[in-house]
Amino acid sequence: MAGSSSHHIRNICVFGGSSPRKEKEFLESANHLGQVLAERKIHLVYGGGSLKLMGGVAIAACLGGSQVLGVVPEALTKRDIIGKTIGEELQVSTMYDRLNAMFNYADAFIALPGGLGTLEEIFHISS
């Protein structure tokens, strides 16, 4: 096909909500996404933690054998508001550093339902 790329995606960054108020269908989709990443031997880069959508993707990917990298600002690790990071954890100084690290480690990006933080991440990547 003209214009197609032979670039193989090895690392996907997933953005999404970690809020406890998510629909059951969203959680099932997040788990399925993690399983698909593992089946295709694609590694996951995400914002760390183990809660709700982000946790679902990370846990399923890790259980399926994918490498998982959670990028977490130091302030979030001290307050334990995102839960325990699944896989390897890379601590960074700021949220801006978090986005830059996620951008640098990923070949592609997926956004799941989330809030303002998810929108900010999408806009940062697209700029």
N, C-alpha and C positions, 0 to 999 in steps of 0.2 A: 504494500500500500504506500502510495506516495506520501512523504512527510512523516511516516511513522518512525518511531525511535526504537533502537534496540536496547535502550537503557533498561536494565533489570532493577526493579525496586527491591531493595534489601532491608530497608528500615522505614517504617511508617510511623509518623507522629499522629497521635489521636488526641483531639481536644474534646472536652465534654464536661458535663456537670458532675459535681461530687455532692450536690445537695441531697438530703434524704428524701425530698419530695419529688420523686420521679415515678412515672407510670411503669407498671409491670412489663408492658410490651417493650419499653425502652431498655429496661434491664436485660430482658431476654435477647434483644438485638445486640446489646453491648457484649454479652457473653458469646453470642454467635460470632461476632466480629473477631473476638480474641481467638476463638477456635479456628476460624478461617485463616487468620494470620499464621497460627502455628502450623496448620496443614500445609500452607504454602511456604513454610520456612522463612517467613518474614519477621524481622525483629520489631519490637514495639518500643517507641519512645513516647513518654507521656509525662504529665505533670506531677506524678508521684501519688502516694496514698493508696488506700484500699477501699474507699467508700464509693458506693453507688455505681454510676456508669463507668467512671474511670477505673474503679476497683474491679468491676466485672470484666472489662476488657483485659486488664493486666493479669488477673487471676487465671482467666481462661487461656490466655496466651502462654503464660508461664507453665501451667499444668500441661499444656500441649507441647512444650519443649522449646518455645521461642525464647530468645534472650529478651529481657525486659529491662529498660533503663528509665527510672523515674528521676526527673530533674526537679529539685525542690529548693526554694529559697530557705535560707537558714531560719528566718523568722517563723516559718510554718512548721519546721521540725521541732522547735522549742515549745510550741503550744499544742501540739498533737491534735490539730483540728482536721487533718486530712486522713488520719489513720496511718497504719504502718505501710511503708512503700514496699511494693512487690518487686522482686528482682534486685538489680543493682541500683544504688541511689547515688546521684551526683548532687551534692549540695553547692548552691551558688549564693551569691550575696543578695541579689535583688530580683524582683519579678522581671525586670527588663533583661537581666542576665539569664534568667530562666528561659524566656522566649528565644533569645539569641542562641543559647545552647541547644534547645529543641530544634531550631531551624538548622543549625549546623550538623546535627546528628541524623537528620531525616532526609530521605529521598522524595517523600510524598506526604500529604497531610489529609486527614479525615476529621470532619467535625460532627460530633454527635450533639443531640439536644443539650442545651446548657443555658446559662444566663449571660450577664454582662461580661464576665470574665472570658467566656468562650468567644463571644463576639470580638472582644479586644484581641484575643489570640489570632482569630481569623484575619482581622484587619491588619495586624502587625505582619503576618506572613504574606499577605497580598500586596503590601506596600513596597 
